[in-house]
Amino acid sequence: MKLEVHVYTFLEEDGEEEKRLAYIINENINLMEITAEQQLNNLLEKIKGLISSKKEEDTKCQID
């Protein structure tokens, strides 16, 4: 059993979205491995960090 997680964003250039993606997280975790639990925990921490960064960015934009 394998878990694939892909978190990405669209790249913008000159105010227009391009057709290509920029992967922020691109993980494949084998759920049968002994290290799967630690890998899942690490993945969750990365995702939490992205959410926190986005909230901080949104707050900064509202202040500016």
Predicted model as a PDB file, atoms N, CA, C, CB and O in Angstrom, pLDDT in the B-factor column:
MODEL        1                                                                  
ATOM      1  N   MET A   1       0.854  -1.179   0.000  1.00 93.00           N  
ATOM      2  CA  MET A   1       0.000   0.000   0.000  1.00 93.00           C  
ATOM      3  C   MET A   1       0.892   1.230   0.000  1.00 93.00           C  
ATOM      4  CB  MET A   1      -0.967   0.004   1.225  1.00 93.00           C  
ATOM      5  O   MET A   1       1.883   1.304   0.726  1.00 93.00           O  
ATOM      6  N   LYS A   2       0.517   2.188  -0.826  1.00 96.00           N  
ATOM      7  CA  LYS A   2       1.323   3.392  -0.971  1.00 96.00           C  
ATOM      8  C   LYS A   2       0.411   4.618  -0.931  1.00 96.00           C  
ATOM      9  CB  LYS A   2       2.142   3.354  -2.290  1.00 96.00           C  
ATOM     10  O   LYS A   2      -0.679   4.617  -1.504  1.00 96.00           O  
ATOM     11  N   LEU A   3       0.867   5.640  -0.258  1.00 95.00           N  
ATOM     12  CA  LEU A   3       0.149   6.908  -0.197  1.00 95.00           C  
ATOM     13  C   LEU A   3       0.937   7.930  -0.998  1.00 95.00           C  
ATOM     14  CB  LEU A   3      -0.057   7.384   1.282  1.00 95.00           C  
ATOM     15  O   LEU A   3       2.126   8.140  -0.756  1.00 95.00           O  
ATOM     16  N   GLU A   4       0.273   8.559  -1.945  1.00 95.00           N  
ATOM     17  CA  GLU A   4       0.889   9.619  -2.739  1.00 95.00           C  
ATOM     18  C   GLU A   4       0.224  10.941  -2.380  1.00 95.00           C  
ATOM     19  CB  GLU A   4       0.765   9.329  -4.269  1.00 95.00           C  
ATOM     20  O   GLU A   4      -1.000  11.065  -2.429  1.00 95.00           O  
ATOM     21  N   VAL A   5       1.042  11.927  -2.018  1.00 93.00           N  
ATOM     22  CA  VAL A   5       0.529  13.247  -1.648  1.00 93.00           C  
ATOM     23  C   VAL A   5       1.218  14.283  -2.525  1.00 93.00           C  
ATOM     24  CB  VAL A   5       0.764  13.550  -0.124  1.00 93.00           C  
ATOM     25  O   VAL A   5       2.445  14.357  -2.583  1.00 93.00           O  
ATOM     26  N   HIS A   6       0.405  15.079  -3.204  1.00 90.00           N  
ATOM     27  CA  HIS A   6       0.922  16.121  -4.077  1.00 90.00           C  
ATOM     28  C   HIS A   6       0.257  17.444  -3.703  1.00 90.00           C  
ATOM     29  CB  HIS A   6       0.677  15.772  -5.576  1.00 90.00           C  
ATOM     30  O   HIS A   6      -0.962  17.584  -3.805  1.00 90.00           O  
ATOM     31  N   VAL A   7       1.053  18.396  -3.278  1.00 89.00           N  
ATOM     32  CA  VAL A   7       0.566  19.747  -2.999  1.00 89.00           C  
ATOM     33  C   VAL A   7       1.326  20.653  -3.965  1.00 89.00           C  
ATOM     34  CB  VAL A   7       0.787  20.175  -1.463  1.00 89.00           C  
ATOM     35  O   VAL A   7       2.555  20.614  -4.029  1.00 89.00           O  
ATOM     36  N   TYR A   8       0.592  21.458  -4.707  1.00 85.00           N  
ATOM     37  CA  TYR A   8       1.236  22.279  -5.724  1.00 85.00           C  
ATOM     38  C   TYR A   8       0.561  23.632  -5.818  1.00 85.00           C  
ATOM     39  CB  TYR A   8       1.210  21.578  -7.081  1.00 85.00           C  
ATOM     40  O   TYR A   8      -0.513  23.859  -5.260  1.00 85.00           O  
ATOM     41  N   THR A   9       1.220  24.520  -6.538  1.00 80.00           N  
ATOM     42  CA  THR A   9       0.677  25.832  -6.819  1.00 80.00           C  
ATOM     43  C   THR A   9       0.859  26.110  -8.308  1.00 80.00           C  
ATOM     44  CB  THR A   9       1.362  26.928  -5.947  1.00 80.00           C  
ATOM     45  O   THR A   9       1.695  25.484  -8.959  1.00 80.00           O  
ATOM     46  N   PHE A  10       0.094  27.029  -8.837  1.00 76.00           N  
ATOM     47  CA  PHE A  10       0.274  27.459 -10.213  1.00 76.00           C  
ATOM     48  C   PHE A  10       1.256  28.625 -10.223  1.00 76.00           C  
ATOM     49  CB  PHE A  10      -1.087  27.858 -10.866  1.00 76.00           C  
ATOM     50  O   PHE A  10       1.192  29.512  -9.372  1.00 76.00           O  
ATOM     51  N   LEU A  11       2.149  28.611 -11.181  1.00 75.00           N  
ATOM     52  CA  LEU A  11       3.116  29.696 -11.309  1.00 75.00           C  
ATOM     53  C   LEU A  11       2.465  30.867 -12.033  1.00 75.00           C  
ATOM     54  CB  LEU A  11       4.387  29.222 -12.062  1.00 75.00           C  
ATOM     55  O   LEU A  11       1.669  30.679 -12.953  1.00 75.00           O  
ATOM     56  N   GLU A  12       2.811  32.072 -11.609  1.00 71.00           N  
ATOM     57  CA  GLU A  12       2.297  33.272 -12.266  1.00 71.00           C  
ATOM     58  C   GLU A  12       3.455  34.065 -12.843  1.00 71.00           C  
ATOM     59  CB  GLU A  12       1.480  34.141 -11.280  1.00 71.00           C  
ATOM     60  O   GLU A  12       4.520  34.176 -12.237  1.00 71.00           O  
ATOM     61  N   GLU A  13       3.229  34.602 -14.002  1.00 70.00           N  
ATOM     62  CA  GLU A  13       4.223  35.455 -14.632  1.00 70.00           C  
ATOM     63  C   GLU A  13       3.497  36.596 -15.295  1.00 70.00           C  
ATOM     64  CB  GLU A  13       5.092  34.672 -15.653  1.00 70.00           C  
ATOM     65  O   GLU A  13       2.589  36.374 -16.097  1.00 70.00           O  
ATOM     66  N   ASP A  14       3.881  37.814 -14.976  1.00 68.00           N  
ATOM     67  CA  ASP A  14       3.229  39.005 -15.521  1.00 68.00           C  
ATOM     68  C   ASP A  14       1.733  39.013 -15.226  1.00 68.00           C  
ATOM     69  CB  ASP A  14       3.459  39.091 -17.024  1.00 68.00           C  
ATOM     70  O   ASP A  14       0.934  39.455 -16.050  1.00 68.00           O  
ATOM     71  N   GLY A  15       1.353  38.514 -14.028  1.00 64.00           N  
ATOM     72  CA  GLY A  15      -0.033  38.544 -13.615  1.00 64.00           C  
ATOM     73  C   GLY A  15      -0.910  37.476 -14.241  1.00 64.00           C  
ATOM     74  O   GLY A  15      -2.113  37.449 -13.984  1.00 64.00           O  
ATOM     75  N   GLU A  16      -0.343  36.598 -15.054  1.00 63.00           N  
ATOM     76  CA  GLU A  16      -1.125  35.548 -15.690  1.00 63.00           C  
ATOM     77  C   GLU A  16      -0.652  34.186 -15.202  1.00 63.00           C  
ATOM     78  CB  GLU A  16      -1.023  35.640 -17.224  1.00 63.00           C  
ATOM     79  O   GLU A  16       0.548  33.939 -15.089  1.00 63.00           O  
ATOM     80  N   GLU A  17      -1.596  33.312 -14.918  1.00 58.00           N  
ATOM     81  CA  GLU A  17      -1.238  31.955 -14.529  1.00 58.00           C  
ATOM     82  C   GLU A  17      -0.710  31.208 -15.742  1.00 58.00           C  
ATOM     83  CB  GLU A  17      -2.448  31.216 -13.914  1.00 58.00           C  
ATOM     84  O   GLU A  17      -1.280  31.262 -16.832  1.00 58.00           O  
ATOM     85  N   GLU A  18       0.389  30.512 -15.521  1.00 59.00           N  
ATOM     86  CA  GLU A  18       0.932  29.681 -16.590  1.00 59.00           C  
ATOM     87  C   GLU A  18       0.349  28.288 -16.479  1.00 59.00           C  
ATOM     88  CB  GLU A  18       2.476  29.635 -16.534  1.00 59.00           C  
ATOM     89  O   GLU A  18      -0.318  27.955 -15.500  1.00 59.00           O  
ATOM     90  N   LYS A  19       0.602  27.492 -17.475  1.00 63.00           N  
ATOM     91  CA  LYS A  19       0.061  26.139 -17.521  1.00 63.00           C  
ATOM     92  C   LYS A  19       0.843  25.159 -16.646  1.00 63.00           C  
ATOM     93  CB  LYS A  19       0.046  25.646 -18.945  1.00 63.00           C  
ATOM     94  O   LYS A  19       0.371  24.045 -16.420  1.00 63.00           O  
ATOM     95  N   ARG A  20       2.018  25.536 -16.150  1.00 70.00           N  
ATOM     96  CA  ARG A  20       2.818  24.578 -15.393  1.00 70.00           C  
ATOM     97  C   ARG A  20       2.591  24.714 -13.891  1.00 70.00           C  
ATOM     98  CB  ARG A  20       4.293  24.762 -15.711  1.00 70.00           C  
ATOM     99  O   ARG A  20       2.142  25.749 -13.400  1.00 70.00           O  
ATOM    100  N   LEU A  21       2.906  23.663 -13.197  1.00 72.00           N  
ATOM    101  CA  LEU A  21       2.718  23.603 -11.753  1.00 72.00           C  
ATOM    102  C   LEU A  21       4.062  23.646 -11.058  1.00 72.00           C  
ATOM    103  CB  LEU A  21       1.946  22.339 -11.352  1.00 72.00           C  
ATOM    104  O   LEU A  21       5.071  23.224 -11.622  1.00 72.00           O  
ATOM    105  N   ALA A  22       4.081  24.150  -9.848  1.00 78.00           N  
ATOM    106  CA  ALA A  22       5.257  24.083  -8.996  1.00 78.00           C  
ATOM    107  C   ALA A  22       4.865  23.249  -7.781  1.00 78.00           C  
ATOM    108  CB  ALA A  22       5.770  25.524  -8.582  1.00 78.00           C  
ATOM    109  O   ALA A  22       4.005  23.638  -6.991  1.00 78.00           O  
ATOM    110  N   TYR A  23       5.510  22.104  -7.651  1.00 80.00           N  
ATOM    111  CA  TYR A  23       5.188  21.232  -6.519  1.00 80.00           C  
ATOM    112  C   TYR A  23       5.822  21.764  -5.249  1.00 80.00           C  
ATOM    113  CB  TYR A  23       5.659  19.792  -6.786  1.00 80.00           C  
ATOM    114  O   TYR A  23       7.015  22.064  -5.214  1.00 80.00           O  
ATOM    115  N   ILE A  24       5.017  21.878  -4.211  1.00 87.00           N  
ATOM    116  CA  ILE A  24       5.494  22.273  -2.892  1.00 87.00           C  
ATOM    117  C   ILE A  24       5.813  21.022  -2.097  1.00 87.00           C  
ATOM    118  CB  ILE A  24       4.448  23.149  -2.151  1.00 87.00           C  
ATOM    119  O   ILE A  24       6.837  20.946  -1.418  1.00 87.00           O  
ATOM    120  N   ILE A  25       4.928  20.043  -2.188  1.00 90.00           N  
ATOM    121  CA  ILE A  25       5.134  18.741  -1.550  1.00 90.00           C  
ATOM    122  C   ILE A  25       4.805  17.672  -2.579  1.00 90.00           C  
ATOM    123  CB  ILE A  25       4.250  18.577  -0.255  1.00 90.00           C  
ATOM    124  O   ILE A  25       3.760  17.717  -3.227  1.00 90.00           O  
ATOM    125  N   ASN A  26       5.699  16.721  -2.719  1.00 91.00           N  
ATOM    126  CA  ASN A  26       5.513  15.617  -3.650  1.00 91.00           C  
ATOM    127  C   ASN A  26       6.057  14.374  -2.953  1.00 91.00           C  
ATOM    128  CB  ASN A  26       6.235  15.881  -5.041  1.00 91.00           C  
ATOM    129  O   ASN A  26       7.224  14.026  -3.135  1.00 91.00           O  
ATOM    130  N   GLU A  27       5.232  13.706  -2.162  1.00 93.00           N  
ATOM    131  CA  GLU A  27       5.666  12.602  -1.301  1.00 93.00           C  
ATOM    132  C   GLU A  27       5.001  11.293  -1.702  1.00 93.00           C  
ATOM    133  CB  GLU A  27       5.356  12.916   0.164  1.00 93.00           C  
ATOM    134  O   GLU A  27       3.834  11.259  -2.091  1.00 93.00           O  
ATOM    135  N   ASN A  28       5.758  10.237  -1.599  1.00 95.00           N  
ATOM    136  CA  ASN A  28       5.250   8.881  -1.755  1.00 95.00           C  
ATOM    137  C   ASN A  28       5.661   8.111  -0.507  1.00 95.00           C  
ATOM    138  CB  ASN A  28       5.795   8.196  -3.072  1.00 95.00           C  
ATOM    139  O   ASN A  28       6.850   7.991  -0.212  1.00 95.00           O  
ATOM    140  N   ILE A  29       4.686   7.592   0.223  1.00 96.00           N  
ATOM    141  CA  ILE A  29       4.960   6.882   1.468  1.00 96.00           C  
ATOM    142  C   ILE A  29       4.435   5.461   1.345  1.00 96.00           C  
ATOM    143  CB  ILE A  29       4.318   7.608   2.687  1.00 96.00           C  
ATOM    144  O   ILE A  29       3.259   5.241   1.052  1.00 96.00           O  
ATOM    145  N   ASN A  30       5.316   4.506   1.570  1.00 97.00           N  
ATOM    146  CA  ASN A  30       4.923   3.106   1.596  1.00 97.00           C  
ATOM    147  C   ASN A  30       4.360   2.830   2.990  1.00 97.00           C  
ATOM    148  CB  ASN A  30       6.139   2.148   1.253  1.00 97.00           C  
ATOM    149  O   ASN A  30       5.100   2.833   3.975  1.00 97.00           O  
ATOM    150  N   LEU A  31       3.078   2.598   3.069  1.00 96.00           N  
ATOM    151  CA  LEU A  31       2.413   2.425   4.360  1.00 96.00           C  
ATOM    152  C   LEU A  31       2.758   1.109   5.044  1.00 96.00           C  
ATOM    153  CB  LEU A  31       0.929   2.513   4.180  1.00 96.00           C  
ATOM    154  O   LEU A  31       2.420   0.907   6.210  1.00 96.00           O  
ATOM    155  N   MET A  32       3.423   0.222   4.329  1.00 96.00           N  
ATOM    156  CA  MET A  32       3.806  -1.062   4.905  1.00 96.00           C  
ATOM    157  C   MET A  32       5.194  -1.010   5.561  1.00 96.00           C  
ATOM    158  CB  MET A  32       3.782  -2.139   3.827  1.00 96.00           C  
ATOM    159  O   MET A  32       5.578  -1.947   6.261  1.00 96.00           O  
ATOM    160  N   GLU A  33       5.944   0.071   5.342  1.00 96.00           N  
ATOM    161  CA  GLU A  33       7.275   0.193   5.926  1.00 96.00           C  
ATOM    162  C   GLU A  33       7.192   0.531   7.408  1.00 96.00           C  
ATOM    163  CB  GLU A  33       8.085   1.258   5.189  1.00 96.00           C  
ATOM    164  O   GLU A  33       6.210   1.107   7.877  1.00 96.00           O  
ATOM    165  N   ILE A  34       8.228   0.166   8.126  1.00 96.00           N  
ATOM    166  CA  ILE A  34       8.278   0.414   9.557  1.00 96.00           C  
ATOM    167  C   ILE A  34       8.364   1.923   9.860  1.00 96.00           C  
ATOM    168  CB  ILE A  34       9.474  -0.324  10.176  1.00 96.00           C  
ATOM    169  O   ILE A  34       7.971   2.359  10.941  1.00 96.00           O  
ATOM    170  N   THR A  35       8.870   2.702   8.921  1.00 96.00           N  
ATOM    171  CA  THR A  35       9.034   4.152   9.111  1.00 96.00           C  
ATOM    172  C   THR A  35       7.813   4.953   8.655  1.00 96.00           C  
ATOM    173  CB  THR A  35      10.261   4.633   8.359  1.00 96.00           C  
ATOM    174  O   THR A  35       7.843   6.184   8.685  1.00 96.00           O  
ATOM    175  N   ALA A  36       6.751   4.285   8.236  1.00 96.00           N  
ATOM    176  CA  ALA A  36       5.579   4.982   7.675  1.00 96.00           C  
ATOM    177  C   ALA A  36       4.980   5.975   8.664  1.00 96.00           C  
ATOM    178  CB  ALA A  36       4.511   3.969   7.257  1.00 96.00           C  
ATOM    179  O   ALA A  36       4.621   7.084   8.269  1.00 96.00           O  
ATOM    180  N   GLU A  37       4.862   5.611   9.923  1.00 96.00           N  
ATOM    181  CA  GLU A  37       4.265   6.523  10.905  1.00 96.00           C  
ATOM    182  C   GLU A  37       5.082   7.805  11.031  1.00 96.00           C  
ATOM    183  CB  GLU A  37       4.150   5.836  12.275  1.00 96.00           C  
ATOM    184  O   GLU A  37       4.514   8.897  11.081  1.00 96.00           O  
ATOM    185  N   GLN A  38       6.396   7.685  11.083  1.00 97.00           N  
ATOM    186  CA  GLN A  38       7.250   8.874  11.185  1.00 97.00           C  
ATOM    187  C   GLN A  38       7.168   9.711   9.913  1.00 97.00           C  
ATOM    188  CB  GLN A  38       8.709   8.469  11.457  1.00 97.00           C  
ATOM    189  O   GLN A  38       7.144  10.940   9.981  1.00 97.00           O  
ATOM    190  N   GLN A  39       7.126   9.058   8.762  1.00 96.00           N  
ATOM    191  CA  GLN A  39       6.994   9.785   7.503  1.00 96.00           C  
ATOM    192  C   GLN A  39       5.673  10.537   7.433  1.00 96.00           C  
ATOM    193  CB  GLN A  39       7.110   8.827   6.324  1.00 96.00           C  
ATOM    194  O   GLN A  39       5.631  11.668   6.948  1.00 96.00           O  
ATOM    195  N   LEU A  40       4.594   9.923   7.912  1.00 96.00           N  
ATOM    196  CA  LEU A  40       3.286  10.588   7.940  1.00 96.00           C  
ATOM    197  C   LEU A  40       3.309  11.791   8.878  1.00 96.00           C  
ATOM    198  CB  LEU A  40       2.185   9.600   8.375  1.00 96.00           C  
ATOM    199  O   LEU A  40       2.755  12.842   8.557  1.00 96.00           O  
ATOM    200  N   ASN A  41       3.943  11.640  10.025  1.00 96.00           N  
ATOM    201  CA  ASN A  41       4.056  12.760  10.961  1.00 96.00           C  
ATOM    202  C   ASN A  41       4.843  13.906  10.339  1.00 96.00           C  
ATOM    203  CB  ASN A  41       4.727  12.306  12.267  1.00 96.00           C  
ATOM    204  O   ASN A  41       4.458  15.067  10.479  1.00 96.00           O  
ATOM    205  N   ASN A  42       5.938  13.596   9.653  1.00 95.00           N  
ATOM    206  CA  ASN A  42       6.724  14.626   8.979  1.00 95.00           C  
ATOM    207  C   ASN A  42       5.906  15.332   7.898  1.00 95.00           C  
ATOM    208  CB  ASN A  42       7.984  14.014   8.366  1.00 95.00           C  
ATOM    209  O   ASN A  42       5.977  16.552   7.750  1.00 95.00           O  
ATOM    210  N   LEU A  43       5.135  14.556   7.153  1.00 94.00           N  
ATOM    211  CA  LEU A  43       4.279  15.128   6.118  1.00 94.00           C  
ATOM    212  C   LEU A  43       3.240  16.069   6.713  1.00 94.00           C  
ATOM    213  CB  LEU A  43       3.590  14.022   5.332  1.00 94.00           C  
ATOM    214  O   LEU A  43       3.003  17.153   6.181  1.00 94.00           O  
ATOM    215  N   LEU A  44       2.623  15.661   7.807  1.00 94.00           N  
ATOM    216  CA  LEU A  44       1.639  16.520   8.473  1.00 94.00           C  
ATOM    217  C   LEU A  44       2.266  17.827   8.944  1.00 94.00           C  
ATOM    218  CB  LEU A  44       1.013  15.787   9.660  1.00 94.00           C  
ATOM    219  O   LEU A  44       1.647  18.886   8.835  1.00 94.00           O  
ATOM    220  N   GLU A  45       3.489  17.761   9.467  1.00 93.00           N  
ATOM    221  CA  GLU A  45       4.173  18.974   9.906  1.00 93.00           C  
ATOM    222  C   GLU A  45       4.444  19.914   8.735  1.00 93.00           C  
ATOM    223  CB  GLU A  45       5.482  18.618  10.604  1.00 93.00           C  
ATOM    224  O   GLU A  45       4.294  21.129   8.867  1.00 93.00           O  
ATOM    225  N   LYS A  46       4.841  19.360   7.594  1.00 91.00           N  
ATOM    226  CA  LYS A  46       5.054  20.189   6.403  1.00 91.00           C  
ATOM    227  C   LYS A  46       3.761  20.878   5.981  1.00 91.00           C  
ATOM    228  CB  LYS A  46       5.598  19.338   5.244  1.00 91.00           C  
ATOM    229  O   LYS A  46       3.764  22.062   5.645  1.00 91.00           O  
ATOM    230  N   ILE A  47       2.667  20.143   6.000  1.00 90.00           N  
ATOM    231  CA  ILE A  47       1.375  20.712   5.598  1.00 90.00           C  
ATOM    232  C   ILE A  47       0.925  21.776   6.585  1.00 90.00           C  
ATOM    233  CB  ILE A  47       0.308  19.611   5.488  1.00 90.00           C  
ATOM    234  O   ILE A  47       0.431  22.827   6.176  1.00 90.00           O  
ATOM    235  N   LYS A  48       1.089  21.521   7.880  1.00 89.00           N  
ATOM    236  CA  LYS A  48       0.749  22.531   8.894  1.00 89.00           C  
ATOM    237  C   LYS A  48       1.564  23.797   8.679  1.00 89.00           C  
ATOM    238  CB  LYS A  48       0.991  21.982  10.318  1.00 89.00           C  
ATOM    239  O   LYS A  48       1.047  24.904   8.825  1.00 89.00           O  
ATOM    240  N   GLY A  49       2.846  23.636   8.328  1.00 88.00           N  
ATOM    241  CA  GLY A  49       3.706  24.792   8.057  1.00 88.00           C  
ATOM    242  C   GLY A  49       3.211  25.603   6.871  1.00 88.00           C  
ATOM    243  O   GLY A  49       3.267  26.833   6.891  1.00 88.00           O  
ATOM    244  N   LEU A  50       2.732  24.928   5.847  1.00 84.00           N  
ATOM    245  CA  LEU A  50       2.187  25.636   4.686  1.00 84.00           C  
ATOM    246  C   LEU A  50       0.943  26.427   5.059  1.00 84.00           C  
ATOM    247  CB  LEU A  50       1.863  24.650   3.563  1.00 84.00           C  
ATOM    248  O   LEU A  50       0.761  27.559   4.612  1.00 84.00           O  
ATOM    249  N   ILE A  51       0.091  25.830   5.875  1.00 84.00           N  
ATOM    250  CA  ILE A  51      -1.138  26.497   6.291  1.00 84.00           C  
ATOM    251  C   ILE A  51      -0.811  27.725   7.128  1.00 84.00           C  
ATOM    252  CB  ILE A  51      -2.041  25.534   7.080  1.00 84.00           C  
ATOM    253  O   ILE A  51      -1.402  28.787   6.938  1.00 84.00           O  
ATOM    254  N   SER A  52       0.131  27.578   8.056  1.00 79.00           N  
ATOM    255  CA  SER A  52       0.526  28.709   8.904  1.00 79.00           C  
ATOM    256  C   SER A  52       1.137  29.822   8.072  1.00 79.00           C  
ATOM    257  CB  SER A  52       1.519  28.256   9.981  1.00 79.00           C  
ATOM    258  O   SER A  52       0.842  30.996   8.297  1.00 79.00           O  
ATOM    259  N   SER A  53       1.988  29.469   7.109  1.00 74.00           N  
ATOM    260  CA  SER A  53       2.615  30.464   6.239  1.00 74.00           C  
ATOM    261  C   SER A  53       1.566  31.215   5.430  1.00 74.00           C  
ATOM    262  CB  SER A  53       3.626  29.796   5.300  1.00 74.00           C  
ATOM    263  O   SER A  53       1.660  32.430   5.255  1.00 74.00           O  
ATOM    264  N   LYS A  54       0.571  30.491   4.938  1.00 66.00           N  
ATOM    265  CA  LYS A  54      -0.490  31.122   4.139  1.00 66.00           C  
ATOM    266  C   LYS A  54      -1.306  32.086   4.986  1.00 66.00           C  
ATOM    267  CB  LYS A  54      -1.411  30.055   3.523  1.00 66.00           C  
ATOM    268  O   LYS A  54      -1.658  33.172   4.527  1.00 66.00           O  
ATOM    269  N   LYS A  55      -1.612  31.692   6.231  1.00 64.00           N  
ATOM    270  CA  LYS A  55      -2.366  32.581   7.119  1.00 64.00           C  
ATOM    271  C   LYS A  55      -1.576  33.839   7.415  1.00 64.00           C  
ATOM    272  CB  LYS A  55      -2.723  31.866   8.425  1.00 64.00           C  
ATOM    273  O   LYS A  55      -2.137  34.935   7.417  1.00 64.00           O  
ATOM    274  N   GLU A  56      -0.264  33.699   7.669  1.00 63.00           N  
ATOM    275  CA  GLU A  56       0.581  34.864   7.934  1.00 63.00           C  
ATOM    276  C   GLU A  56       0.650  35.776   6.708  1.00 63.00           C  
ATOM    277  CB  GLU A  56       1.998  34.419   8.345  1.00 63.00           C  
ATOM    278  O   GLU A  56       0.610  36.999   6.842  1.00 63.00           O  
ATOM    279  N   GLU A  57       0.751  35.190   5.524  1.00 64.00           N  
ATOM    280  CA  GLU A  57       0.805  35.965   4.288  1.00 64.00           C  
ATOM    281  C   GLU A  57      -0.494  36.728   4.072  1.00 64.00           C  
ATOM    282  CB  GLU A  57       1.087  35.051   3.093  1.00 64.00           C  
ATOM    283  O   GLU A  57      -0.468  37.899   3.695  1.00 64.00           O  
ATOM    284  N   ASP A  58      -1.636  36.073   4.306  1.00 61.00           N  
ATOM    285  CA  ASP A  58      -2.939  36.719   4.165  1.00 61.00           C  
ATOM    286  C   ASP A  58      -3.084  37.869   5.140  1.00 61.00           C  
ATOM    287  CB  ASP A  58      -4.062  35.711   4.377  1.00 61.00           C  
ATOM    288  O   ASP A  58      -3.602  38.928   4.786  1.00 61.00           O  
ATOM    289  N   THR A  59      -2.631  37.668   6.363  1.00 60.00           N  
ATOM    290  CA  THR A  59      -2.715  38.721   7.390  1.00 60.00           C  
ATOM    291  C   THR A  59      -1.858  39.905   6.981  1.00 60.00           C  
ATOM    292  CB  THR A  59      -2.267  38.187   8.780  1.00 60.00           C  
ATOM    293  O   THR A  59      -2.287  41.051   7.112  1.00 60.00           O  
ATOM    294  N   LYS A  60      -0.641  39.646   6.483  1.00 59.00           N  
ATOM    295  CA  LYS A  60       0.257  40.713   6.057  1.00 59.00           C  
ATOM    296  C   LYS A  60      -0.363  41.500   4.906  1.00 59.00           C  
ATOM    297  CB  LYS A  60       1.622  40.136   5.639  1.00 59.00           C  
ATOM    298  O   LYS A  60      -0.276  42.728   4.884  1.00 59.00           O  
ATOM    299  N   CYS A  61      -0.984  40.817   3.957  1.00 62.00           N  
ATOM    300  CA  CYS A  61      -1.621  41.489   2.813  1.00 62.00           C  
ATOM    301  C   CYS A  61      -2.758  42.404   3.272  1.00 62.00           C  
ATOM    302  CB  CYS A  61      -2.157  40.448   1.809  1.00 62.00           C  
ATOM    303  O   CYS A  61      -2.958  43.476   2.702  1.00 62.00           O  
ATOM    304  N   GLN A  62      -3.493  41.990   4.285  1.00 62.00           N  
ATOM    305  CA  GLN A  62      -4.598  42.802   4.791  1.00 62.00           C  
ATOM    306  C   GLN A  62      -4.081  44.048   5.494  1.00 62.00           C  
ATOM    307  CB  GLN A  62      -5.470  41.985   5.745  1.00 62.00           C  
ATOM    308  O   GLN A  62      -4.717  45.100   5.434  1.00 62.00           O  
ATOM    309  N   ILE A  63      -2.942  43.943   6.156  1.00 62.00           N  
ATOM    310  CA  ILE A  63      -2.357  45.072   6.859  1.00 62.00           C  
ATOM    311  C   ILE A  63      -1.787  46.083   5.870  1.00 62.00           C  
ATOM    312  CB  ILE A  63      -1.268  44.596   7.824  1.00 62.00           C  
ATOM    313  O   ILE A  63      -1.949  47.290   6.044  1.00 62.00           O  
ATOM    314  N   ASP A  64      -1.107  45.574   4.815  1.00 57.00           N  
ATOM    315  CA  ASP A  64      -0.501  46.446   3.805  1.00 57.00           C  
ATOM    316  C   ASP A  64      -1.604  47.086   2.997  1.00 57.00           C  
ATOM    317  CB  ASP A  64       0.473  45.661   2.882  1.00 57.00           C  
ATOM    318  O   ASP A  64      -1.328  47.864   2.083  1.00 57.00           O  
TER     319      ASP A  64                                                      
ENDMDL                                                                          
END                                                                             
